[in-house]
């Protein structure tokens, strides 16, 4: 949205400059200039509403894009607790090749005792093969100080298919083989072939409200790791939004004494550029 405004301003400035040079008086045809600018705004708005291809598949903007999110809760008094989280997404898309880097960090403590200290990093490469099929390569790294699997890395590749791909509903699924390395809290380690399956779903409820649900499954012989990110985003401006989310992590085979499921509930401010 921010890029659109830049183009609108540039186009308006060009029309205004051309009108000023063509007239002996800067005010002689002010009404005509105003009408031209208004028509230009309407035409540009109509083009963006109609032309989905200009933003690539699944609504990805051409060129560089990114977003930053942050949340924090601090309580003092009878009960002292801290809960902070930051995240970012950065990408580049040329209409065929796409690159995306994502990171998130969560930390929480209660009465000076840390309970969560988790870093997650990922890189995705996608190449369009048709309007509905794409190839991908991906890498994921997780460092969880209080998890059963303290370090978990996956690298893989595969194919994806877009079930829905329009401005209101976007849903894609992907799967492929890979390899997994993991350090377990008991001192053991995992090095084995794995399979990755993912589902990314987006539904625009209104012009300012969107629902998302992204699921990733990494299967290997020792353990299956599943994450699900359920979110509701409300746009406040072209660049700022509020996002409520429930992020769930599930291990089929945690160590004895460790929970198989972790849920993180968040309310974040998101800045997109």
Secondary structure, DSSP 8 states (H G I E B T S, - for coil): -HHHHHHHHHHHHHHHHHHHHH-SSTTTTHHHHHHHHHHHHHHHHHHHHH--GGG-GGG--SEEEEEEEEEEEEE-SSS-EEEEEEEEEEEEE-SSEEEEEEEEEEEEEETTEEEEEEEEEEEEEEEESSSSEEEEEEEEEEEETTSSEEEEEEEEEEEEEEEEESSSEEEEEEEEEEEEEEEETTS-EEEEEEEEEEEEEEEE-SSSEEEEEEEEEEEESS-EEEEEEEEEEEESSSSEEEEEEEEEEEESS--TTS-SEEEEEEEEEEEE-
